[in-house]
Amino acid sequence: LMKLKKFNFKIVNSTNDLAIKIIKNTKNKSGIVIAERQKREGVNMEKNGLLSREIYLLVFFFQINKVQLSLKDLTKVNCLLVKKSLSNFYNGKITIKKPNDLLINKMKISGILQEILTKSGEKFIVIGVGVNLIKSPTIKNYLTTNLFDLTGIKITPNNAALKLKKIYETFIPM
């Protein structure tokens, strides 16, 4: 089983940038970066509607030299794993809107962002996951929802992250 080392932060500029820094500057081959808040409104993430202060953001990274999947297939797998994780908290229907959004009642609950990184010949994938836990961000022409409105339960970023961490450690072959 893959073991993901946890990196917890209160406020960061960008969880993705942090994960990339960890890959580049340490010997860690895999991990999960959890932030309670992300300061910078990343341009690419903003258009995907991933940023608001009441969202939980985490980034996974792991080496993928051994994983024989195309980026398109990895995107599919990531959507399914995040969906599986969300179904721990919500037992209604969750749909995948290609390529990388998850919807409940046609409203966005989660978005996933991926990039591939190479460090001295080793390939890593960095997967950013945003989930609306307590509030729904405003996105132009896009309805959003959140787990609190749907379930009446306040789920902590840490709780949500641990569920997802467990799923990844179980399903990603290392």
C-alpha positions as CSV (number, residue, x, y, z in Angstrom):
1,L,0.0,0.0,0.0
2,M,1.1,3.5,-0.7
3,K,1.6,5.7,2.3
4,L,0.9,9.3,1.9
5,K,2.9,11.6,4.2
6,K,0.7,14.4,5.5
7,F,1.7,18.1,5.3
8,N,-0.7,20.3,7.2
9,F,-0.9,24.1,6.7
10,K,-3.2,26.8,8.0
11,I,-2.8,29.4,5.2
12,V,-0.9,28.9,2.0
13,N,-0.6,30.8,-1.3
14,S,-1.2,27.8,-3.4
15,T,-1.4,24.1,-2.3
16,N,-0.3,23.0,-5.8
17,D,2.9,25.2,-5.6
18,L,3.6,23.8,-2.2
19,A,3.3,20.2,-3.4
20,I,5.7,21.1,-6.3
21,K,8.2,22.6,-3.8
22,I,8.1,19.5,-1.6
23,I,8.7,17.3,-4.7
24,K,11.6,19.5,-5.9
25,N,13.3,20.1,-2.5
26,T,12.8,16.9,-0.5
27,K,13.1,13.2,-1.0
28,N,9.4,12.6,-0.5
29,K,8.0,10.5,-3.3
30,S,4.4,10.9,-2.2
31,G,2.3,13.0,0.1
32,I,-0.8,15.0,0.7
33,V,-0.8,18.8,1.3
34,I,-3.8,20.0,3.3
35,A,-4.5,23.7,3.7
36,E,-7.3,25.3,5.6
37,R,-7.1,28.5,3.5
38,Q,-5.5,29.4,0.2
39,K,-4.7,33.1,-0.2
40,R,-3.9,33.5,-3.8
41,E,-6.7,33.5,-6.4
42,G,-5.0,31.3,-8.9
43,V,-6.1,32.3,-12.4
44,N,-6.4,28.8,-13.7
45,M,-8.2,27.6,-10.6
46,E,-10.5,30.6,-10.4
47,K,-11.9,29.8,-13.8
48,N,-12.6,26.3,-12.6
49,G,-14.3,27.8,-9.6
50,L,-12.1,26.0,-7.1
51,L,-11.3,28.9,-4.8
52,S,-13.2,30.3,-1.9
53,R,-12.2,30.4,1.8
54,E,-14.8,27.8,2.9
55,I,-13.5,25.2,0.6
56,Y,-11.2,22.5,1.5
57,L,-8.2,22.2,-0.7
58,L,-5.8,19.4,-0.8
59,V,-3.1,18.3,-3.1
60,F,-1.9,14.7,-3.6
61,F,1.4,13.9,-5.2
62,F,3.0,10.6,-6.0
63,Q,5.5,9.1,-8.4
64,I,3.9,7.7,-11.5
65,N,6.8,6.0,-13.3
66,K,5.1,2.7,-12.5
67,V,1.5,3.8,-13.2
68,Q,0.7,2.8,-16.8
69,L,-2.2,5.2,-17.3
70,S,-2.6,8.1,-19.6
71,L,-3.4,11.5,-18.1
72,K,-7.0,11.2,-19.5
73,D,-7.4,7.9,-17.6
74,L,-5.8,9.3,-14.5
75,T,-8.3,12.1,-14.6
76,K,-11.1,9.5,-14.8
77,V,-9.6,7.6,-11.9
78,N,-9.2,10.7,-9.8
79,C,-12.8,11.8,-10.4
80,L,-14.0,8.3,-9.3
81,L,-11.8,8.3,-6.2
82,V,-13.0,11.8,-5.1
83,K,-16.6,10.7,-5.9
84,K,-16.1,7.6,-3.7
85,S,-14.8,9.8,-0.9
86,L,-17.7,12.3,-1.1
87,S,-20.2,9.4,-0.9
88,N,-18.9,8.9,2.7
89,F,-20.7,12.1,3.5
90,Y,-23.5,12.3,1.0
91,N,-25.5,9.3,-0.1
92,G,-27.4,10.8,-3.0
93,K,-26.3,10.7,-6.7
94,I,-23.0,12.3,-7.6
95,T,-22.3,12.8,-11.3
96,I,-19.0,13.4,-13.1
97,K,-19.0,16.3,-15.5
98,K,-16.1,15.7,-17.9
99,P,-13.3,16.2,-17.6
100,N,-12.8,17.1,-13.9
101,D,-15.9,18.4,-12.0
102,L,-18.2,16.6,-9.7
103,L,-21.9,17.6,-9.5
104,I,-24.8,17.0,-7.2
105,N,-28.2,18.0,-8.5
106,K,-26.5,19.6,-11.6
107,M,-24.5,21.8,-9.2
108,K,-20.7,21.8,-8.8
109,I,-19.5,20.3,-5.5
110,S,-15.9,19.6,-6.4
111,G,-13.2,20.3,-9.0
112,I,-9.9,18.5,-9.7
113,L,-6.8,19.9,-11.2
114,Q,-3.8,17.8,-12.3
115,E,-0.3,18.4,-13.5
116,I,2.6,16.2,-14.3
117,L,6.1,17.0,-13.1
118,T,9.5,15.5,-13.8
119,K,12.3,15.6,-11.3
120,S,15.6,14.0,-12.3
121,G,14.0,11.5,-14.7
122,E,11.2,10.6,-12.3
123,K,7.6,11.5,-13.1
124,F,5.2,12.8,-10.5
125,I,1.5,13.6,-10.7
126,V,0.2,16.5,-8.7
127,I,-3.6,16.4,-8.1
128,G,-5.4,19.3,-6.6
129,V,-8.8,18.6,-5.2
130,G,-11.3,21.3,-4.1
131,V,-14.5,20.4,-2.3
132,N,-17.2,22.9,-1.2
133,L,-17.6,21.9,2.4
134,I,-19.5,24.8,4.0
135,K,-20.1,27.4,1.4
136,S,-20.7,27.5,-2.3
137,P,-18.4,29.8,-4.4
138,T,-20.0,32.1,-6.9
139,I,-19.1,31.1,-10.4
140,K,-20.5,32.9,-13.4
141,N,-23.0,30.8,-15.3
142,Y,-22.3,27.8,-13.1
143,L,-24.4,26.6,-10.1
144,T,-22.6,25.4,-7.1
145,T,-23.5,23.6,-3.9
146,N,-21.8,22.4,-0.7
147,L,-21.8,19.5,1.6
148,F,-23.2,21.5,4.6
149,D,-26.3,22.6,2.7
150,L,-26.8,19.1,1.4
151,T,-26.3,17.2,4.7
152,G,-26.6,19.7,7.5
153,I,-23.2,18.4,8.8
154,K,-20.1,20.6,9.1
155,I,-17.3,18.4,7.8
156,T,-13.8,19.6,8.7
157,P,-11.1,19.8,6.0
158,N,-9.1,17.3,8.0
159,N,-11.9,14.8,8.2
160,A,-12.6,15.0,4.5
161,A,-8.9,14.8,3.7
162,L,-8.4,11.7,5.8
163,K,-11.2,9.9,4.0
164,L,-9.7,10.7,0.6
165,K,-6.2,9.8,1.8
166,K,-7.3,6.4,2.8
167,I,-9.0,5.8,-0.5
168,Y,-5.9,6.9,-2.4
169,E,-3.7,4.7,-0.3
170,T,-5.9,1.7,-1.0
171,F,-6.5,2.2,-4.7
172,I,-3.3,3.7,-6.2
173,P,-0.9,0.8,-6.9
174,M,2.6,1.5,-5.8
